[in-house]
Amino acid sequence: MEHVTLNRHIIPQSDTLLDALHRLNEFSGQVMTLLAVDTDMRLTGTLTDGDVRRALINGSQLTSPISEAMHRDFRYMEAGCHDVAKLSGFRRAGYMLIPVLDSDGTISSVIDMTRTSTRLPMSAILMAGGKGERLRPLTLTTPKPLLEIDGKPIIDYNVEALAAVGITDITVTTRYLAHMLHSHFSQPVAGIKVKCLEESQPLGTIGAVSMLEHKCPGTTLVMNADLLTDISFEDMYLRHIAEKADITVASLPYSISVPYAILATEGATVTALEEKPTYSYYANAGIYMISNSLLASIPEGRRTDATDLIEDAIKAGKRVVYFPINGTWIDIGSPADFRHAQELMRHARNLRK
């Protein structure tokens, strides 16, 4: 996808402004930016229709070369650079087409922010082996991640969200009705060729990760496949890196209101009385960013839950932090959750019309 975008946007700096206008006119509904290059294919400037308009107002002719109008102080990323914060800054500043340059200044690729909002340097694993028993009879013949919400399988929403932040290495671990998930991902989803890996035995909520190789150093996103969420994976990753965390746990604010007066006691003595208090906690949302070195330590073939890994990491003195979700998160575990998710996505679709 990026190579197609790249070829469409490159133009020789010796071409005329009229040539540039013809090229820009082809970008209906796309980012209207051209990347001007010299004879050695090195990037020398960027050009928008606004740059052409200003050049003509200032006396340039339609037959003038692009070099008279192009913007030479362009923004770019270095090839092999994984500075997510820098890329985020470009996006917030309104730059929608970011060239990626090799050390000699040639363009190796381009990041189209309208298709991929960032490039998170990690792989992702979607855990999809559960039976979804609370959703029976819907899950008697269909694995829960393939149940459709507003005409689309639940798991596809997550694959699309991962693709939108530049994650292309995605693996789905399967067990229950595995063949249906493998068949579903025999074709790309959101332009991603998703890999499937079947558990030979139940391995818990994260044990299947042990069947994969994990390149160190690095980070992997592990999440339940049957969630609907608009979590910012970019913000979560930036927090994970800033905190130098071994595990970052996505969390949900959760409050419990007690409808009674609560006694504080010391022995048989009441020391205080709190009327109908509310206690606030953070609940595990089933989305984790985990260092690959920690994932590599999971015993192969042994049942391991995510909570086991987190508790062991804490005991071992590893850095475990949390990232609060400020938005939508639905664990589709019951018929009521399923109906709520259907209503939510229909409402979102209607707002987009």
GIFEN-V174857 format. One record per run of one state. SS is the DSSP state (2 for helix, 1 for strand, 0 for the rest). FROM is the first residue (numbers start at 0). LEN is the number of residues. If there is no record, write none. Layout:
# GIFEN-V174857
ss->(SS & SS)
from->(FROM & FROM)
len->(LEN & LEN)
This chain:
# GIFEN-V174857
ss->(0 & 2 & 1 & 0 & 1 & 2 & 0 & 1 & 0 & 1 & 2 & 0 & 1 & 2 & 0 & 1 & 0 & 1 & 0 & 2 & 0 & 1 & 0 & 1 & 0 & 1 & 0 & 2 & 0 & 2 & 0 & 1 & 0 & 1 & 2 & 0 & 1 & 0 & 2 & 0 & 1 & 0 & 1 & 0 & 1 & 0 & 2 & 0 & 1 & 0 & 1 & 0 & 2 & 0 & 1 & 0 & 1 & 0 & 1 & 0 & 1 & 2 & 0 & 2 & 0 & 1 & 0 & 1 & 0 & 2 & 0)
from->(0 & 1 & 9 & 12 & 15 & 16 & 25 & 32 & 37 & 41 & 48 & 57 & 64 & 65 & 68 & 70 & 71 & 75 & 78 & 83 & 92 & 96 & 101 & 105 & 112 & 122 & 128 & 132 & 135 & 143 & 146 & 147 & 149 & 151 & 153 & 164 & 169 & 174 & 177 & 184 & 188 & 189 & 191 & 192 & 194 & 198 & 206 & 211 & 218 & 224 & 226 & 229 & 232 & 242 & 246 & 257 & 260 & 266 & 268 & 275 & 277 & 291 & 295 & 305 & 315 & 319 & 324 & 328 & 331 & 334 & 352)
len->(1 & 8 & 3 & 3 & 1 & 9 & 7 & 5 & 4 & 7 & 9 & 7 & 1 & 3 & 2 & 1 & 4 & 3 & 5 & 9 & 4 & 5 & 4 & 7 & 10 & 6 & 4 & 3 & 8 & 3 & 1 & 2 & 2 & 2 & 11 & 5 & 5 & 3 & 7 & 4 & 1 & 2 & 1 & 2 & 4 & 8 & 5 & 7 & 6 & 2 & 3 & 3 & 10 & 4 & 11 & 3 & 6 & 2 & 7 & 2 & 14 & 4 & 10 & 10 & 4 & 5 & 4 & 3 & 3 & 18 & 1)
